[in-house]
């Protein structure tokens, strides 16, 4: 059976990146990419929202990301999705691990988005997202399960 495990996203980094190291000394960064999503309901009404995808890189790619990416930087990311599960805690989740990151532009200064500041979901304009990001940052630092978002469709 053939299998494909890949993701491709284009969006903007939501905050400045901090370089960290694994227990074995490998450089790593995890950052969130805001990706615009436009869809139409059954009545033809246009809806705009933003998805926030946590991306992890390792090694030289992580060092370069920490050096060149800032809040608002436009990026294209190709990678694979890895699942994890901790039996003893009955917790699991997904990691979006980048295999290729292309830097598309410099930060625009409009809260993490370039060319489409109208929806206001990136940065601090969306209280629900800000709460989710605070929870995400806390769990990332603690190494526990990531918070789950809810989709309104």
C-alpha positions as CSV (number, residue, x, y, z in Angstrom):
1,X,0.0,0.0,0.0
2,X,1.4,3.4,-1.0
3,X,1.4,6.1,1.7
4,X,2.0,9.8,1.6
5,X,2.6,12.0,4.7
6,X,3.2,15.6,3.7
7,X,2.0,19.1,4.4
8,X,2.6,22.4,2.6
9,X,1.7,25.7,4.1
10,X,2.3,29.4,3.2
11,X,1.8,32.0,5.9
12,X,3.4,34.3,8.4
13,X,5.3,33.7,11.6
14,X,3.2,34.8,14.6
15,X,6.1,35.8,16.9
16,X,9.8,36.0,17.2
17,X,11.6,32.6,17.4
18,X,13.7,31.3,20.3
19,X,16.4,28.7,19.6
20,X,16.5,25.8,22.0
21,X,18.4,22.6,22.3
22,X,17.2,19.0,22.8
23,X,18.6,16.9,25.6
24,X,21.3,15.6,23.1
25,X,22.3,19.1,22.1
26,X,20.5,19.3,18.7
27,X,19.3,22.9,17.9
28,X,15.5,23.1,17.6
29,X,12.8,25.7,17.2
30,X,9.0,25.6,17.3
31,X,7.1,28.5,15.8
32,X,3.5,29.1,14.7
33,X,2.6,30.0,11.1
34,X,-0.7,31.9,10.5
35,X,-2.3,30.6,7.4
36,X,-5.3,32.4,5.9
37,X,-8.3,30.2,5.0
38,X,-11.2,31.5,2.8
39,X,-14.3,29.4,2.3
40,X,-17.9,29.8,1.2
41,X,-21.0,28.4,3.0
42,X,-24.0,26.9,1.2
43,X,-25.5,30.4,0.7
44,X,-22.4,31.6,-1.1
45,X,-21.3,33.8,1.8
46,X,-17.6,34.3,1.9
47,X,-15.9,33.5,5.3
48,X,-12.3,34.3,6.2
49,X,-10.4,32.8,9.1
50,X,-6.9,32.0,10.0
51,X,-5.4,28.6,11.0
52,X,-2.4,28.6,13.3
53,X,0.0,25.7,12.5
54,X,2.9,24.9,15.0
55,X,6.0,24.0,13.0
56,X,9.2,22.4,14.4
57,X,12.7,22.4,12.8
58,X,15.9,20.8,13.9
59,X,19.7,21.2,13.3
60,X,21.0,23.8,10.8
61,X,17.4,24.6,9.6
62,X,16.5,25.5,13.2
63,X,19.6,27.7,13.5
64,X,18.7,29.5,10.2
65,X,15.1,29.9,11.2
66,X,16.1,31.5,14.5
67,X,18.5,33.8,12.7
68,X,16.3,34.9,9.8
69,X,12.6,34.6,10.8
70,X,10.9,37.3,12.9
71,X,7.3,38.0,13.8
72,X,5.5,38.6,10.5
73,X,8.0,36.9,8.2
74,X,6.4,35.1,5.3
75,X,7.3,31.5,4.9
76,X,6.5,28.4,2.8
77,X,6.9,25.2,4.7
78,X,6.9,21.6,3.4
79,X,7.2,18.7,5.9
80,X,5.6,15.7,7.4
81,X,3.2,15.2,10.2
82,X,4.3,13.0,13.1
83,X,1.9,11.7,15.8
84,X,2.9,11.0,19.3
85,X,1.2,9.3,22.3
86,X,2.2,8.9,25.9
87,X,0.5,5.7,27.2
88,X,1.0,6.5,30.8
89,X,-0.6,9.9,30.5
90,X,-3.2,8.8,27.9
91,X,-2.3,11.9,25.9
92,X,-1.3,12.4,22.3
93,X,-1.0,14.9,19.5
94,X,0.7,15.8,16.3
95,X,4.0,17.6,15.4
96,X,4.4,19.4,12.1
97,X,8.1,18.8,11.3
98,X,9.5,20.9,8.5
99,X,11.7,19.3,5.9
100,X,12.0,22.5,3.8
101,X,11.4,26.1,4.8
102,X,11.5,28.9,2.2
103,X,11.8,32.5,3.4
104,X,9.4,34.5,1.3
105,X,9.7,38.0,2.7
106,X,10.5,40.3,5.5
107,X,8.1,41.1,8.3
108,X,5.4,43.5,7.3
109,X,4.8,45.1,10.7
110,X,1.1,44.5,10.6
111,X,0.8,41.9,13.4
112,X,2.1,38.8,11.6
113,X,0.4,39.1,8.2
114,X,1.4,40.5,4.9
115,X,-1.1,41.9,2.4
116,X,-4.2,40.8,4.3
117,X,-4.6,42.5,7.6
118,X,-8.4,42.7,7.3
119,X,-9.4,39.6,9.2
120,X,-7.5,40.4,12.4
121,X,-6.9,36.9,13.7
122,X,-3.1,37.0,13.9
123,X,-1.3,38.9,16.5
124,X,-3.4,40.1,19.5
125,X,-6.7,41.0,17.8
126,X,-8.4,37.7,18.6
127,X,-8.9,36.9,22.2
128,X,-9.7,33.2,21.6
129,X,-6.5,32.8,19.6
130,X,-4.5,34.7,22.2
131,X,-5.8,32.4,24.9
132,X,-5.0,29.3,22.8
133,X,-1.4,30.6,22.1
134,X,-0.8,31.2,25.8
135,X,-1.9,27.6,26.5
136,X,0.2,26.4,23.6
137,X,3.3,28.2,24.9
138,X,2.9,26.8,28.4
139,X,2.5,23.2,27.2
140,X,5.4,23.6,24.7
141,X,7.7,24.7,27.6
142,X,6.4,21.9,29.8
143,X,6.6,19.3,27.0
144,X,3.0,18.2,27.4
145,X,0.0,17.8,25.1
146,X,-0.8,20.8,22.9
147,X,-4.2,22.6,23.3
148,X,-6.9,21.7,20.8
149,X,-8.6,24.4,18.8
150,X,-12.3,24.4,17.8
151,X,-13.5,25.1,14.3
152,X,-16.6,27.1,13.8
153,X,-18.1,25.8,10.5
